[in-house]
Amino acid sequence: MQKPVAGLTGPLLPQLLLNGMIHLLVIACYGAQAWLTADALCLLMQQGLDADITPPLVMMAAIILLRALLLWLSEYTAQHIAQVCKVHLRKRLLNQLVRFGPGLTLLHRASDIQGTVNGGVEALEGYYSRYLPALFSALFGCSLIVLTLAAVDWPSALLLAFFTLAFPLLDGLWMRWQMPKASGVFTAMEAFAATLLDALQGLLTLKAFGAAAAWRERLAAHASDLRQASMATLKVILMRSGITRLVSLSGIALVLAFNAWRVVHHDLLPFVLLLTLFLSREAFRPLVRLENAFHTAWAAGGAIGAINDLLSLTAPVADPAEPQAKPQRHDIRINRLSFRYPQGDLALSDVSLTVDEGQFVALVGPSGAGKSTLVTLLLRCFDAEQGTIRIGGVDIRRLQLHRLRELIGVVSQEVFLFHGTLADNLRIARPDASDDELAEAAEAAQLSEFIAGLPLGMATPVGERGANLSGGQRQRVAIARALLKDAPILILDEATSSLDAASERALREALAVLRRHRTTIAIAHRLETIQDADRILVFDRGELVEQGNHYQLSTAGGRYARLMAAQGKAP
């Protein structure tokens, strides 16, 4: 096992101790039942049918009922431990994901993160709710049984103690020897799950390019690797079970044979022989339970590393210790900004620019020029290596993150809609928005006619990732969402790229009205959509190479003019 998750044992410790004490009481009940059974049989052997075994039978029935209640309590507390563990751990993981932001996918695959938050947590909850209580009862329960037997007959207890110690020792040696042969199942399982998730998410692309058969072969290869790894693991586990069963049965048989020989030679009472027979079985019961729970510890061992890695990541941004108030102005000043992504790619180099309050500024340039990176830094998903970004004279690093993002509305080119209704997706911007406000935003985004034709209107489900809507409809929902937020700074990343010509013209007119009261930054690849911008900033290879209005840049013969020529546009 690796190092446990820091800070998790504390919230679970009271419940873990309670569960452990309940299991000790269960073991004590088994021991008492063994004692009473031996007593009843001894009476029958000595007195025959005239023996009065009613008292031990009544006590045995009471103990059985008590044990049933304790077993129910142990299961109840185990389930409670599992729930507390999952809630506590998932809360920490999700908070970490939110703190880290979109940059996390630059370091980890989305499928790996999903596996950690879902499967990893499930594996760890079994470790705390099943394995640790089983370990506690094995340590103290076996000791309780052996000490009880020692009070009656110490030679029997000594022989039994030898086998109860040999059980975990041989088990541990076997698993240490064979673990490398069985540890590949988790890697194979992760590879299969990641490939399957990619196939499901990209199914349309695979069909469109005729790559489904090749991807099916890849998936089948991962499934074959998983099967082979699972069979290797099963072989190790079955051999392990055989070894531990051999040890436990050998221990019981030798203790019984040794004491039977002593009874024959009148060195031991028959009652002690019967007692050792039943107690020997109970001494191995906690060890068998621990063996059965071992797979939970093993699964946790494969998950705990990923969970610790995720929790130990340092978020690229954090709230300031002494935040400043939200700025009253909404002009943007960027001074000598440089930024390099975690994987080492230089995205911006010594960029300085100004966007006055209420101004409409467009960012243009080839793909990878740094336009989207600039917006990412403005939203403070990352902090720049050098340089500053100020809104209304306030360094954005001095603003609380949620305050900063309250100032900015975004319509990105890749629209993400959550599973739910149209109204649910719009209210992401403003959860308290009224139905009338939703309708106004939808009308401004040219959505009202489409919504009116839906049987459920705003209550219409959009499907997973907006699958029930067209690309243009999804983009209009995103625009309506940004308008509903009513932020003083508006960022448009090709906001009209998926619309037909008529809708685009109508929407551009609506956006032109809305821009009068907002500081607007538009990222554009289609230059005809930003010709009315107050200023156009041309980026290339992370540098700001030109700026001016459309007329100035189109007649200067520089990068902007060449971009226009590439799109077949005359100056």
C-alpha positions in Angstrom: 0.0 0.0 0.0 1.1 3.5 -0.7 0.9 6.4 1.6 -2.8 7.1 2.6 -4.6 10.2 1.4 -3.7 13.0 3.7 -6.5 14.4 5.8 -8.9 11.6 5.1 -8.4 9.4 8.1 -9.4 12.2 10.6 -13.0 12.5 9.5 -13.4 8.7 9.4 -11.5 7.8 12.6 -14.5 7.8 15.1 -16.6 5.6 12.7 -13.6 3.3 12.1 -13.0 2.8 15.8 -16.7 2.2 16.3 -16.8 -0.3 13.5 -13.7 -2.1 14.9 -15.2 -2.3 18.4 -18.4 -3.8 16.9 -16.3 -6.4 15.1 -14.5 -7.3 18.3 -17.8 -7.8 20.0 -18.9 -10.1 17.1 -15.7 -12.2 17.5 -16.4 -12.3 21.3 -19.9 -13.6 20.5 -18.4 -16.3 18.3 -16.0 -17.2 21.1 -18.9 -17.4 23.7 -20.9 -19.5 21.3 -17.9 -21.9 20.9 -17.6 -22.1 24.7 -21.3 -22.8 25.2 -21.3 -25.4 22.3 -18.4 -27.2 23.9 -20.1 -27.1 27.3 -23.4 -28.5 25.9 -21.6 -31.3 24.1 -19.5 -32.2 27.1 -22.7 -32.4 29.2 -24.3 -34.7 26.7 -21.2 -36.9 26.5 -21.0 -37.2 30.3 -24.7 -37.4 31.3 -26.3 -38.7 28.1 -30.0 -37.8 27.4 -30.5 -36.9 31.1 -28.2 -33.9 30.7 -29.9 -30.5 31.1 -28.5 -28.4 28.3 -31.3 -25.9 28.3 -29.3 -23.1 30.0 -26.4 -23.2 27.5 -28.9 -23.4 24.6 -30.9 -20.4 25.8 -27.7 -18.4 26.3 -26.5 -19.5 22.9 -29.8 -18.3 21.3 -29.4 -15.0 23.0 -25.8 -14.7 21.8 -26.9 -15.5 18.2 -29.5 -12.8 18.3 -27.0 -10.3 19.8 -24.5 -11.3 17.1 -27.1 -10.7 14.4 -27.7 -7.2 15.8 -24.0 -6.5 15.9 -23.5 -7.7 12.3 -26.2 -5.3 11.2 -24.6 -2.5 13.1 -21.2 -3.3 11.6 -22.7 -3.2 8.1 -24.5 0.0 8.8 -21.4 1.7 10.1 -19.4 0.3 7.1 -21.9 1.9 4.7 -21.7 5.2 6.7 -17.9 5.1 6.5 -18.1 4.5 2.7 -20.5 7.5 2.2 -18.5 9.8 4.4 -15.3 8.8 2.5 -16.8 9.3 -0.9 -18.4 12.6 -0.1 -15.3 14.0 1.6 -12.9 12.8 -1.0 -15.0 13.8 -4.0 -15.6 17.2 -2.6 -11.8 17.7 -2.3 -11.2 16.3 -5.8 -13.9 18.5 -7.4 -12.6 21.6 -5.5 -9.2 20.8 -6.8 -10.5 20.5 -10.4 -12.3 23.8 -10.1 -9.3 25.5 -8.6 -7.0 24.2 -11.3 -9.4 25.0 -14.2 -9.1 24.0 -17.8 -5.3 23.8 -17.7 -5.6 20.4 -15.9 -6.3 18.7 -19.2 -2.9 19.8 -20.4 -1.3 17.6 -17.7 -3.8 14.6 -17.5 -6.2 13.0 -20.0 -9.8 13.7 -19.3 -10.6 10.0 -19.2 -7.8 9.5 -16.5 -9.3 12.3 -14.4 -12.8 10.8 -14.8 -11.4 7.4 -13.7 -9.7 8.9 -10.7 -12.8 10.9 -9.5 -15.2 7.9 -10.1 -13.4 4.6 -10.0 -10.5 5.7 -7.8 -12.8 7.0 -5.1 -14.9 3.9 -5.2 -11.8 1.8 -4.7 -10.6 3.9 -1.8 -14.0 3.8 -0.1 -13.7 0.0 0.0 -10.3 0.3 1.6 -11.6 2.4 4.5 -15.0 0.7 4.9 -13.9 -2.9 4.4 -10.2 -3.5 4.6 -9.2 -1.3 7.6 -12.0 -2.8 9.8 -11.0 -6.3 8.7 -7.4 -5.5 9.5 -8.3 -4.2 13.0 -10.4 -7.3 13.8 -7.7 -9.6 12.5 -5.1 -8.0 14.7 -7.2 -7.8 17.9 -9.8 -10.6 17.2 -7.2 -13.3 16.7 -5.4 -12.1 19.8 -8.6 -12.2 21.8 -9.3 -15.8 20.8 -5.8 -17.0 21.4 -5.6 -15.3 24.8 -9.0 -16.9 25.7 -7.6 -20.3 24.8 -4.4 -19.6 26.7 -6.4 -19.1 29.9 -7.7 -22.6 29.5 -4.7 -24.5 28.0 -1.5 -22.6 27.0 0.1 -25.4 24.9 -3.0 -25.4 22.6 -2.9 -21.6 22.5 0.8 -21.6 21.6 0.3 -24.1 18.7 -2.6 -22.1 17.4 -0.8 -18.8 17.7 2.0 -20.3 15.5 -0.5 -21.0 12.7 -2.4 -17.7 13.0 1.0 -15.9 12.6 2.0 -18.2 9.7 -1.3 -17.4 7.9 -0.6 -13.6 7.2 3.2 -14.2 6.9 2.9 -16.7 4.1 0.1 -14.7 2.5 2.3 -11.6 2.5 5.4 -13.4 1.1 3.3 -15.0 -1.7 1.8 -11.7 -2.7 5.1 -9.8 -2.5 6.6 -12.5 -4.8 3.6 -12.6 -7.2 2.4 -9.0 -7.1 4.4 -7.9 -10.2 2.6 -10.6 -12.2 -0.8 -9.3 -11.2 -0.3 -5.5 -11.0 -0.8 -5.0 -14.8 -4.6 -5.4 -14.5 -5.1 -1.8 -13.4 -3.0 -0.4 -16.3 -4.8 -2.5 -18.8 -8.2 -1.5 -17.3 -7.3 2.2 -17.6 -6.1 1.8 -21.2 -9.3 0.0 -22.2 -11.5 2.6 -20.4 -9.7 5.5 -22.0 -9.9 4.0 -25.5 -13.6 3.2 -25.1 -14.4 6.7 -23.9 -12.5 8.2 -26.9 -14.4 5.9 -29.2 -17.8 6.9 -27.8 -17.0 10.6 -27.9 -15.6 10.5 -31.4 -18.0 8.0 -32.9 -19.3 10.3 -35.6 -15.7 11.1 -36.7 -14.8 7.4 -36.8 -17.9 6.7 -38.9 -17.3 9.7 -41.2 -13.7 8.7 -42.0 -14.3 5.0 -42.1 -12.0 4.4 -39.2 -14.5 2.5 -37.0 -13.0 -0.9 -38.0 -9.4 0.1 -37.1 -10.6 1.6 -33.8 -12.5 -1.6 -33.1 -9.3 -3.6 -33.6 -7.5 -1.2 -31.2 -10.3 -1.6 -28.6 -10.2 -5.4 -29.1 -6.4 -5.4 -28.5 -6.9 -3.5 -25.2 -9.7 -5.9 -24.2 -7.4 -8.8 -24.9 -4.6 -7.2 -22.8 -7.2 -6.7 -20.0 -8.3 -10.4 -20.3 -4.8 -11.7 -20.1 -3.9 -9.4 -17.1 -7.2 -10.5 -15.4 -6.4 -14.1 -15.9 -2.9 -13.6 -14.5 -4.4 -11.9 -11.5 -7.0 -14.6 -11.0 -4.2 -17.3 -11.0 -2.3 -15.4 -8.3 -5.4 -14.9 -6.2 -6.5 -18.6 -6.5 -3.1 -19.9 -5.5 -3.1 -17.4 -2.6 -6.5 -18.8 -1.4 -5.1 -22.3 -1.6 -2.1 -21.5 0.5 -4.1 -19.7 3.2 -6.7 -22.4 3.4 -4.0 -25.0 3.7 -2.5 -23.1 6.6 -5.8 -22.6 8.4 -7.0 -26.2 8.0 -3.6 -27.6 8.9 -3.6 -25.5 12.1 -7.0 -26.7 13.1 -6.2 -30.3 12.3 -2.9 -30.3 14.2 -4.3 -28.6 17.3 -7.2 -31.1 17.3 -4.9 -34.1 16.8 -2.5 -32.9 19.5 -5.3 -32.4 22.0 -7.0 -35.7 21.1 -3.7 -37.5 21.8 -3.5 -35.7 25.2 -7.1 -36.7 26.0 -6.3 -40.3 25.3 -3.3 -40.1 27.7 -5.5 -38.3 30.3 -3.5 -35.1 30.0 -6.4 -33.0 28.9 -10.1 -32.8 29.7 -12.6 -33.6 26.9 -14.2 -30.1 27.4 -10.9 -28.5 26.5 -10.6 -30.7 23.4 -14.1 -29.6 22.3 -13.3 -26.0 23.2 -10.1 -25.9 21.1 -11.9 -27.5 18.2 -14.4 -24.6 18.0 -12.1 -21.8 19.1 -9.5 -22.8 16.5 -12.0 -22.2 13.8 -12.9 -18.8 15.3 -9.2 -17.8 15.4 -8.9 -18.0 11.7 -12.3 -16.3 10.9 -10.9 -12.7 11.1 -7.9 -13.7 9.0 -10.2 -15.2 6.3 -12.3 -12.0 6.4 -9.1 -10.0 6.0 -8.1 -12.2 3.0 -11.5 -11.6 1.4 -11.2 -7.9 1.9 -7.6 -7.8 0.4 -8.9 -7.0 -3.1 -10.2 -3.7 -1.8 -6.8 -2.8 -0.5 -5.2 -3.9 -3.7 -7.6 -1.8 -5.8 -7.0 1.2 -3.5 -3.3 0.7 -4.0 -3.8 1.2 -7.8 -6.0 4.3 -7.2 -4.4 6.1 -4.3 -1.4 7.2 -6.3 -3.6 9.0 -8.9 -5.7 10.5 -6.2 -2.7 11.8 -4.3 -1.1 13.1 -7.5 -4.3 15.0 -8.3 -4.7 16.4 -4.8 -1.0 17.5 -4.7 -1.2 19.5 -7.8 -0.6 23.2 -7.2 -3.3 25.3 -8.9 -1.8 27.7 -11.5 -3.9 30.6 -10.0 -5.2 31.4 -6.5 -7.2 34.1 -4.8 -5.0 36.9 -3.4 -4.4 37.1 0.3 -5.7 40.7 0.4 -8.1 41.2 -2.5 -9.0 44.6 -3.9 -12.6 45.7 -4.7 -14.0 45.3 -8.1 -13.0 48.1 -10.4 -15.4 50.8 -11.4 -14.0 51.2 -14.9 -13.7 48.5 -17.4 -10.8 49.5 -19.6 -8.1 46.8 -20.2 -4.4 47.6 -20.0 -1.9 44.9 -20.9 1.8 45.6 -20.3 4.7 43.5 -21.6 2.9 40.2 -21.2 4.7 36.9 -21.9 3.4 33.4 -21.3 4.5 29.8 -21.9 2.2 26.8 -21.5 3.1 24.0 -19.0 4.3 21.8 -21.8 6.8 24.4 -22.8 5.2 26.1 -25.8 5.7 29.9 -26.0 2.3 31.4 -26.6 2.8 35.2 -26.0 6.0 37.3 -26.1 6.2 40.8 -24.7 2.6 41.9 -25.7 1.4 45.4 -24.7 -2.0 46.8 -25.7 -4.9 48.9 -24.5 -8.6 48.5 -24.8 -10.6 51.5 -23.7 -13.9 51.2 -21.9 -16.7 50.6 -24.3 -14.3 50.0 -27.2 -14.7 47.2 -29.7 -11.4 45.5 -30.4 -10.8 42.5 -32.7 -7.9 40.0 -32.5 -6.9 38.4 -35.7 -4.1 36.3 -36.9 -3.3 32.7 -38.0 -4.1 29.7 -35.8 -1.6 29.5 -32.9 -0.8 33.2 -33.0 -1.8 33.7 -29.3 -5.3 35.2 -29.6 -7.1 32.6 -27.5 -4.2 32.5 -25.0 -4.7 36.2 -24.4 -8.3 35.6 -23.5 -7.3 32.7 -21.3 -4.9 35.0 -19.4 -7.6 37.7 -19.1 -9.9 35.1 -17.5 -6.9 34.2 -15.3 -7.0 30.5 -16.0 -3.2 30.9 -15.9 -0.9 33.7 -14.7 1.6 35.1 -17.1 5.3 34.6 -16.5 5.9 38.3 -16.8 3.8 41.4 -17.4 0.5 42.6 -16.0 -3.2 42.7 -17.0 -5.2 45.5 -15.5 -8.9 46.1 -15.6 -9.9 49.6 -14.5 -6.4 50.2 -13.2 -6.6 47.1 -10.9 -4.2 44.2 -11.5 -6.4 41.1 -12.1 -4.1 39.1 -9.7 -5.4 41.4 -7.0 -9.0 40.4 -7.7 -10.8 37.4 -6.3 -11.3 34.9 -9.1 -15.1 34.9 -8.9 -15.1 38.7 -8.9 -12.9 38.9 -11.9 -15.0 36.4 -13.9 -18.2 38.2 -12.9 -16.8 41.1 -15.1 -16.5 39.0 -18.2 -19.0 37.3 -20.5 -17.7 34.8 -23.0 -19.1 33.2 -26.1 -16.5 30.7 -27.3 -16.3 29.0 -30.7 -16.6 25.5 -29.1 -20.0 25.8 -27.3 -20.6 23.4 -24.4 -24.1 22.8 -23.3 -24.9 20.7 -20.2 -27.5 18.0 -20.1 -30.7 19.6 -19.1 -33.3 22.1 -20.5 -32.7 25.3 -22.5 -33.7 27.3 -19.4 -31.1 25.3 -17.3 -28.3 26.2 -19.6 -29.3 29.8 -19.8 -29.5 30.1 -16.0 -25.9 29.0 -15.7 -25.1 32.7 -16.3 -27.7 33.9 -13.7 -29.4 31.3 -11.6 -31.9 33.8 -10.3 -33.0 35.0 -13.8 -36.7 35.3 -14.3 -38.6 33.7 -17.3 -39.0 37.2 -18.8 -35.3 37.8 -18.6 -34.6 34.5 -20.3 -37.0 35.4 -23.1 -35.4 38.8 -23.6 -31.9 37.2 -23.9 -33.2 34.6 -26.3 -34.8 37.2 -28.5 -31.6 39.3 -28.6 -29.7 36.1 -29.6 -32.3 35.4 -32.4 -33.6 32.3 -30.6 -37.2 33.3 -29.8 -38.6 32.0 -33.1 -36.9 28.7 -32.7 -38.0 28.3 -29.0 -41.6 29.2 -30.0 -41.7 26.2 -32.3 -40.7 23.8 -29.6 -43.5 21.9 -27.8 -41.9 22.5 -24.4 -40.4 25.9 -25.1 -37.7 26.7 -22.6 -38.3 23.4 -20.9 -37.0 21.5 -23.9 -34.1 19.2 -23.1 -30.9 20.0 -25.2 -29.5 16.5 -24.9 -25.9 15.5 -24.0 -23.6 18.3 -25.0 -26.5 19.9 -26.8 -27.0 17.0 -29.2 -30.6 17.9 -29.9 -29.6 21.3 -31.3 -27.8 22.3 -34.5 -24.4 24.0 -34.3 -25.9 27.4 -35.0 -28.6 26.9 -32.4 -26.0 25.9 -29.8 -24.1 29.0 -30.6 -27.1 31.2 -30.2 -27.8 29.6 -26.8 -24.3 30.5 -25.8 -24.7 34.1 -27.0 -28.0 34.3 -25.1 -26.2 33.0 -22.0 -23.5 35.6 -22.2 -26.1 38.4 -22.8 -28.1 37.2 -19.8 -25.0 37.5 -17.6 -24.8 41.2 -18.7 -21.1 41.5 -17.9 -19.4 44.8 -18.6 -16.6 43.0 -20.7 -17.7 40.8 -23.5 -15.5 38.3 -25.3 -16.6 36.8 -28.6 -14.6 33.9 -30.1 -16.0 33.5 -33.6 -19.5 34.0 -32.1 -21.3 33.9 -35.4 -19.3 31.2 -37.2 -22.1 28.6 -37.2 -24.9 30.8 -38.3 -26.5 31.1 -41.7 -26.0 34.4 -43.5 -29.4 35.9 -42.6 -29.1 35.0 -38.9 -25.6 36.2 -38.8 -26.6 39.7 -40.1 -29.4 39.9 -37.6 -27.2 38.8 -34.8 -24.4 41.1 -35.7 -26.9 44.0 -35.6 -28.0 42.9 -32.1 -24.4 42.6 -30.9 -23.6 46.0 -32.3 -26.3 47.5 -30.1 -25.1 45.6 -27.1 -21.5 46.6 -27.6 -22.3 50.2 -27.1 -22.3 49.6 -23.3 -19.5 47.0 -23.1 -15.8 46.7 -23.6 -15.7 44.0 -26.3 -12.9 41.8 -27.5 -13.7 39.6 -30.6 -11.4 36.8 -31.8 -12.0 36.5 -35.6 -10.8 34.4 -38.4 -13.4 35.7 -40.9 -12.2 39.2 -41.4 -15.5 40.6 -42.8 -17.1 40.1 -39.3 -14.8 42.6 -37.6 -14.4 45.4 -40.2 -16.4 47.8 -38.1 -14.1 47.3 -35.0 -12.7 50.4 -33.4 -9.3 48.7 -33.6 -7.9 45.5 -35.0 -4.9 43.8 -33.4 -2.9 41.5 -35.6 -1.0 38.6 -33.9 1.6 36.3 -35.3 3.7 33.7 -33.4 2.8 35.1 -30.0 3.6 38.7 -30.9 1.4 41.8 -31.6 2.7 42.8 -35.0 0.1 45.3 -36.3 -2.8 47.4 -35.0 -5.1 49.9 -36.4 -8.6 50.1 -38.0 -9.7 48.1 -41.0 -8.9 50.9 -43.5 -5.5 51.6 -42.1 -4.4 48.0 -42.0 -5.9 46.9 -45.3 -4.0 49.7 -47.1 -0.7 49.3 -45.3 0.3 46.1 -47.2 1.3 44.2 -44.0 0.1 41.0 -42.3 -3.5 42.1 -42.2 -3.6 42.8 -45.9 -2.1 39.4 -46.6 -4.7 37.8 -44.5 -7.4 39.6 -46.5 -5.8 38.5 -49.7 -5.7 34.9 -48.5 -9.5 35.1 -47.9 -10.1 36.6 -51.3 -11.0 40.0 -49.9 -10.0 43.2 -51.7 -8.5 46.1 -49.6 
